[in-house]
Amino acid sequence: MREETLRSLILRAKSGDSEALQTVIERFRPLIKKYTRQADLKDAHDLEQELILRLIVLVRSYREELPYGFMELVEQEWAKNSRLSN
């Protein structure tokens, strides 16, 4: 079976497909883990949940006409988190 593109998964998730949303989250899991490794151990779980919530918000508000890709959008949004800049 051919792997579905991130773009098509995002569009499906945006239209309410919970399975597609879960797949998007799983595709971002390595990046989520990368960011949580930068946090204090006691904050890692909370940060992981916060990043997933932000990812969901970004999926639901995604606009195809943006001049940059979804990955860049996610990284920009997550970089705003003050706990990641310490």
NULUM-292666 format. One line per field, with one value per atom (N, C-alpha, C): residue number from 1; residue in three letters; atom name; y, z, x. Coordinates in Angstrom, 2 decimals, decimal comma. Atoms other than C-alpha are relative to their C-alpha. Layout:
<vexfis>
seq = (NUM/...)
type = (ALA/...)
atom = (CA/...)
north = (Y/...)
up = (Z/...)
east = (X/...)
</vexfis>
This chain:
<vexfis>
seq = (1/1/1/2/2/2/3/3/3/4/4/4/5/5/5/6/6/6/7/7/7/8/8/8/9/9/9/10/10/10/11/11/11/12/12/12/13/13/13/14/14/14/15/15/15/16/16/16/17/17/17/18/18/18/19/19/19/20/20/20/21/21/21/22/22/22/23/23/23/24/24/24/25/25/25/26/26/26/27/27/27/28/28/28/29/29/29/30/30/30/31/31/31/32/32/32/33/33/33/34/34/34/35/35/35/36/36/36/37/37/37/38/38/38/39/39/39/40/40/40/41/41/41/42/42/42/43/43/43/44/44/44/45/45/45/46/46/46/47/47/47/48/48/48/49/49/49/50/50/50/51/51/51/52/52/52/53/53/53/54/54/54/55/55/55/56/56/56/57/57/57/58/58/58/59/59/59/60/60/60/61/61/61/62/62/62/63/63/63/64/64/64/65/65/65/66/66/66/67/67/67/68/68/68/69/69/69/70/70/70/71/71/71/72/72/72/73/73/73/74/74/74/75/75/75/76/76/76/77/77/77/78/78/78/79/79/79/80/80/80/81/81/81/82/82/82/83/83/83/84/84/84/85/85/85/86/86/86)
type = (MET/MET/MET/ARG/ARG/ARG/GLU/GLU/GLU/GLU/GLU/GLU/THR/THR/THR/LEU/LEU/LEU/ARG/ARG/ARG/SER/SER/SER/LEU/LEU/LEU/ILE/ILE/ILE/LEU/LEU/LEU/ARG/ARG/ARG/ALA/ALA/ALA/LYS/LYS/LYS/SER/SER/SER/GLY/GLY/GLY/ASP/ASP/ASP/SER/SER/SER/GLU/GLU/GLU/ALA/ALA/ALA/LEU/LEU/LEU/GLN/GLN/GLN/THR/THR/THR/VAL/VAL/VAL/ILE/ILE/ILE/GLU/GLU/GLU/ARG/ARG/ARG/PHE/PHE/PHE/ARG/ARG/ARG/PRO/PRO/PRO/LEU/LEU/LEU/ILE/ILE/ILE/LYS/LYS/LYS/LYS/LYS/LYS/TYR/TYR/TYR/THR/THR/THR/ARG/ARG/ARG/GLN/GLN/GLN/ALA/ALA/ALA/ASP/ASP/ASP/LEU/LEU/LEU/LYS/LYS/LYS/ASP/ASP/ASP/ALA/ALA/ALA/HIS/HIS/HIS/ASP/ASP/ASP/LEU/LEU/LEU/GLU/GLU/GLU/GLN/GLN/GLN/GLU/GLU/GLU/LEU/LEU/LEU/ILE/ILE/ILE/LEU/LEU/LEU/ARG/ARG/ARG/LEU/LEU/LEU/ILE/ILE/ILE/VAL/VAL/VAL/LEU/LEU/LEU/VAL/VAL/VAL/ARG/ARG/ARG/SER/SER/SER/TYR/TYR/TYR/ARG/ARG/ARG/GLU/GLU/GLU/GLU/GLU/GLU/LEU/LEU/LEU/PRO/PRO/PRO/TYR/TYR/TYR/GLY/GLY/GLY/PHE/PHE/PHE/MET/MET/MET/GLU/GLU/GLU/LEU/LEU/LEU/VAL/VAL/VAL/GLU/GLU/GLU/GLN/GLN/GLN/GLU/GLU/GLU/TRP/TRP/TRP/ALA/ALA/ALA/LYS/LYS/LYS/ASN/ASN/ASN/SER/SER/SER/ARG/ARG/ARG/LEU/LEU/LEU/SER/SER/SER/ASN/ASN/ASN)
atom = (N/CA/C/N/CA/C/N/CA/C/N/CA/C/N/CA/C/N/CA/C/N/CA/C/N/CA/C/N/CA/C/N/CA/C/N/CA/C/N/CA/C/N/CA/C/N/CA/C/N/CA/C/N/CA/C/N/CA/C/N/CA/C/N/CA/C/N/CA/C/N/CA/C/N/CA/C/N/CA/C/N/CA/C/N/CA/C/N/CA/C/N/CA/C/N/CA/C/N/CA/C/N/CA/C/N/CA/C/N/CA/C/N/CA/C/N/CA/C/N/CA/C/N/CA/C/N/CA/C/N/CA/C/N/CA/C/N/CA/C/N/CA/C/N/CA/C/N/CA/C/N/CA/C/N/CA/C/N/CA/C/N/CA/C/N/CA/C/N/CA/C/N/CA/C/N/CA/C/N/CA/C/N/CA/C/N/CA/C/N/CA/C/N/CA/C/N/CA/C/N/CA/C/N/CA/C/N/CA/C/N/CA/C/N/CA/C/N/CA/C/N/CA/C/N/CA/C/N/CA/C/N/CA/C/N/CA/C/N/CA/C/N/CA/C/N/CA/C/N/CA/C/N/CA/C/N/CA/C/N/CA/C/N/CA/C/N/CA/C/N/CA/C/N/CA/C/N/CA/C/N/CA/C/N/CA/C/N/CA/C/N/CA/C/N/CA/C/N/CA/C)
north = (-1,17/0,00/1,25/-1,25/3,47/0,88/-0,86/5,77/1,32/-1,24/8,73/1,21/-1,20/12,17/0,75/-0,80/14,46/1,00/-0,98/17,05/-0,61/0,61/14,66/-0,42/0,34/13,44/1,23/-1,24/17,02/0,45/-0,42/17,82/-0,90/0,92/14,70/0,28/-0,28/15,47/1,31/-1,30/19,06/-0,12/0,17/17,83/-0,94/0,77/15,71/-1,47/1,42/12,35/-0,25/0,21/11,26/-0,98/0,94/8,37/0,73/-0,79/10,80/0,89/-0,84/13,12/-0,82/0,87/10,24/-0,35/0,31/9,36/1,20/-1,21/12,97/0,10/-0,05/12,91/-1,01/1,04/9,65/0,36/-0,43/11,09/1,06/-1,04/13,97/-0,48/0,52/11,74/0,13/-0,18/11,74/1,45/-1,41/15,54/0,41/-0,26/15,69/-0,50/0,57/13,42/0,85/-0,86/15,64/1,24/-1,19/18,71/-0,33/0,32/16,95/-0,39/0,32/15,74/1,26/-1,27/19,42/0,55/-0,50/19,91/-0,76/0,71/19,01/-1,27/1,28/15,42/0,13/-0,15/16,50/0,72/-0,73/18,71/-0,72/0,64/16,28/-0,46/0,51/14,67/1,15/-1,17/18,01/0,67/-0,62/19,43/-0,82/0,87/16,42/0,23/-0,23/16,94/1,38/-1,35/20,66/0,06/0,01/20,04/-0,71/0,71/17,54/0,89/-0,91/20,04/1,11/-1,03/22,73/-0,57/0,65/20,29/-0,13/0,13/19,62/1,35/-1,34/23,36/0,40/-0,34/23,81/-0,77/0,80/20,97/0,62/-0,52/22,44/1,38/-1,35/25,93/0,09/0,01/24,88/0,57/-0,56/26,85/-0,39/0,49/25,36/1,11/-1,09/28,76/0,60/-0,52/29,40/-0,19/0,07/30,09/-0,97/0,95/27,48/-1,27/1,29/23,87/-0,14/0,26/22,43/-0,26/0,30/21,17/1,30/-1,28/24,71/0,73/-0,61/25,97/-0,59/0,68/23,38/0,41/-0,34/24,10/1,45/-1,41/27,87/0,13/-0,08/27,41/-0,60/0,66/24,99/0,78/-0,77/27,22/1,18/-1,09/29,90/-0,40/0,50/27,71/0,38/-0,48/29,34/-1,13/1,12/25,98/-0,64/0,57/24,99/0,88/-0,93/28,04/0,09/-0,03/27,43/-0,81)
up = (0,00/0,00/0,00/0,10/-0,93/1,22/-1,17/1,99/-0,40/0,28/2,07/0,31/-0,22/1,77/1,24/-1,18/4,78/-0,35/0,43/2,85/-0,04/0,08/2,12/1,37/-1,37/5,73/0,75/-0,67/6,98/-0,48/0,54/4,66/0,50/-0,55/5,79/1,47/-1,44/9,45/0,23/-0,12/8,98/-0,22/0,28/7,63/1,01/-1,06/10,75/0,07/0,01/9,98/1,16/-1,20/13,40/-0,24/0,33/11,95/-0,69/0,69/9,67/1,00/-1,02/12,63/0,84/-0,79/14,64/-0,80/0,85/11,70/-0,10/0,02/11,48/1,30/-1,30/15,20/0,04/0,00/14,78/-0,91/0,90/11,86/0,66/-0,69/14,09/1,32/-1,28/17,07/0,17/-0,17/16,39/0,28/-0,25/16,27/1,40/-1,35/19,43/1,03/-0,92/21,17/0,02/0,08/19,96/0,88/-0,79/21,53/1,49/-1,42/24,79/0,66/-0,58/25,26/0,45/-0,38/25,55/1,31/-1,21/28,52/1,22/-1,24/32,16/0,01/-0,03/32,79/0,61/-0,65/35,10/-0,89/0,91/32,33/-1,32/1,32/29,43/-0,41/0,35/29,58/-0,27/0,22/29,93/-1,32/1,25/27,07/-1,20/1,09/24,88/-0,28/0,17/25,48/-0,60/0,52/24,80/-1,49/1,41/21,51/-0,87/0,75/20,41/-0,16/0,10/21,21/-1,01/0,98/19,23/-1,42/1,31/16,35/-0,50/0,37/16,36/-0,42/0,35/16,33/-1,37/1,30/13,40/-1,14/1,03/11,47/-0,30/0,20/12,01/-0,63/0,57/10,96/-1,25/1,15/8,09/-1,25/1,28/4,86/-1,07/1,06/1,68/-0,71/0,75/0,23/0,72/-0,71/2,83/-0,84/0,84/1,20/0,50/-0,55/3,32/0,38/-0,29/4,24/1,43/-1,31/7,20/1,04/-0,94/8,79/0,52/-0,43/8,85/0,94/-0,85/10,33/1,41/-1,29/13,11/0,77/-0,70/13,91/0,48/-0,42/14,01/1,24/-1,12/16,34/1,27/-1,17/18,64/0,55/-0,45/18,78/0,88/-0,84/20,40/1,47/-1,37/23,50/0,83/-0,81/26,18/0,68/-0,65/27,78/-0,94/0,95/24,59/-0,20/0,26/24,50/1,16/-1,15/27,88/-0,26)
east = (0,84/0,00/0,89/-0,75/1,31/-0,27/0,15/1,96/-0,64/0,72/-0,38/0,87/-0,80/1,18/-0,49/0,35/1,26/-1,10/1,00/-0,73/-1,40/1,34/-3,59/-0,51/0,41/-3,60/-0,50/0,40/-3,78/-1,37/1,30/-6,67/-1,12/1,01/-8,54/-0,25/0,13/-7,83/-0,74/0,66/-8,93/-1,50/1,42/-12,25/-0,68/0,62/-12,81/0,35/-0,39/-11,16/0,96/-0,81/-9,88/1,15/-1,08/-7,84/1,14/-1,02/-6,00/0,73/-0,63/-5,36/0,97/-0,89/-3,90/1,25/-1,15/-1,64/0,93/-0,82/-0,44/0,80/-0,69/0,39/1,12/-1,03/2,30/1,16/-1,08/4,26/0,87/-0,76/5,31/0,60/-0,49/6,12/1,52/-1,46/9,92/0,38/-0,29/9,95/-0,48/0,51/7,82/1,01/-0,99/10,35/1,26/-1,18/13,20/-0,19/0,27/11,59/-0,12/0,19/10,67/1,32/-1,32/14,26/0,72/-0,61/15,21/-0,57/0,67/12,88/0,50/-0,28/13,39/-0,85/0,70/12,38/-1,39/1,31/9,56/-1,02/0,89/8,13/-0,25/0,03/8,57/-1,40/1,34/5,11/-0,96/0,86/3,32/0,32/-0,41/5,34/-0,45/0,46/4,54/-1,48/1,44/0,82/-0,27/0,17/1,13/0,35/-0,40/2,95/-1,03/1,04/0,31/-1,23/1,14/-2,45/0,26/-0,35/-0,63/-0,03/0,03/-0,23/-1,43/1,41/-3,98/-0,58/0,47/-4,71/0,53/-0,59/-2,32/-0,65/0,68/-3,96/-1,36/1,36/-7,42/-0,02/-0,03/-6,33/0,88/-0,92/-4,03/-0,67/0,46/-4,39/1,00/-0,87/-3,00/0,77/-0,64/-2,12/1,21/-1,17/0,60/1,26/-1,20/3,99/1,06/-0,96/5,75/-0,74/0,61/5,14/-0,49/0,57/3,33/1,08/-1,09/6,56/0,62/-0,55/7,96/-0,96/1,02/4,70/0,04/-0,05/4,88/1,25/-1,24/8,52/0,00/0,10/7,87/-0,89/0,94/4,91/0,61/-0,57/6,70/1,19/-1,16/9,80/-0,42/0,51/7,62/-0,10/0,16/7,40/1,22/-1,12/9,54/0,76/-0,70/10,33/1,02/-0,95/12,16/1,22/-1,10/14,39/0,99/-0,91/16,04/1,23)
</vexfis>
